[in-house]
């Protein structure tokens, strides 16, 4: 699943929080900042874990102010583990 998170989500440790939370849930994928100020992530794993991760993205870390979370299908391969990618 490809997820875009909008709001005050950069400079508030959102990517670190995403990495920690994804690892706790056993999710594979990646996270990165976008030049438009949003955060983008790809989550792959058990449906219940991915659904839980998407729900958690609506709040994120304490300093974040999420205004929107959009999830869409992702049809590209996802490597095992969870990583932080460069801003795009």
For each residue, the residues with C-beta under 8 A, 3 or more apart:
1: 42 43 44 50 54 71 72 73 74
2: 40 41 42 71 72 73 74
3: 40 41 42 43 54 57 69 70 71 72
4: 34 38 39 40 68 69 70
5: 9 14 38 39 40 41 57 60 66 68 69
6: 9 37 38 66 67 68 69 70
7: 64 65 66 67 68
8: 11 12 63 64 65 66
9: 5 6 12 14 37 38 39 60 64 65 66
10: 14 33 37 38 39
11: 8
12: 8 9 60 61 63 64
13: 16 17 61 63
14: 5 9 10 17 18 39 60 61 64
15: 18 19 31 32 33 39 84
16: 13 19 20 61
17: 13 14 20 21 60 61 64
18: 14 15 21 22 31 39 41 57 60
19: 15 16 22 23 31 82 83 84
20: 16 17 23 24
21: 17 18 24 25 53 56
22: 18 19 25 27 28 29 31 41 43 53 82
23: 19 20 26 27 82
24: 20 21
25: 21 22 45 49 52 53
26: 23 45 46 49
27: 22 23 43 44 45 49 50 53 82
28: 22 43 44 45 78 79 80 81 82
29: 22 41 42 43 44 45 78 82
30: 41 42 78 82 83 84 85
31: 15 18 19 22 39 40 41 82 83 84 85
32: 15 39 40 41 84 85 86 87 88
33: 10 15 38 39 40 87
34: 4 37 38 39 40 87 88
35: 87 88
36:
37: 6 9 10 34
38: 4 5 6 9 10 33 34
39: 4 5 9 10 14 15 18 31 32 33 34
40: 2 3 4 5 31 32 33 34 88
41: 2 3 5 18 22 29 30 31 32 57
42: 1 2 3 29 30 74 78
43: 1 3 22 27 28 29 50 53 54
44: 1 27 28 29 50 74 78
45: 25 26 27 28 29 49 50
46: 26 49 50
47: 50 51
48: 51 52
49: 25 26 27 45 46 52 53
50: 1 27 43 44 45 46 47 53 54
51: 47 48 54 55
52: 25 48 49 55 56
53: 21 22 25 27 43 49 50 56 57
54: 1 3 43 50 51 57 58 69 71
55: 51 52 58
56: 21 52 53 59 60
57: 3 5 18 41 53 54 60 66 69
58: 54 55 66 69
59: 56 64 66
60: 5 9 12 14 17 18 56 57 64 66
61: 12 13 14 16 17 64
62:
63: 8 12 13
64: 7 8 9 12 14 17 59 60 61
65: 7 8 9
66: 5 6 7 8 9 57 58 59 60 69
67: 6 7
68: 4 5 6 7
69: 3 4 5 6 54 57 58 66
70: 3 4 6
71: 1 2 3 54
72: 1 2 3
73: 1 2
74: 1 2 42 44 78
75:
76:
77:
78: 28 29 30 42 44 74
79: 28 83
80: 28
81: 28
82: 19 22 23 27 28 29 30 31
83: 19 30 31 79
84: 15 19 30 31 32
85: 30 31 32 88
86: 32
87: 32 33 34 35
88: 32 34 35 40 85
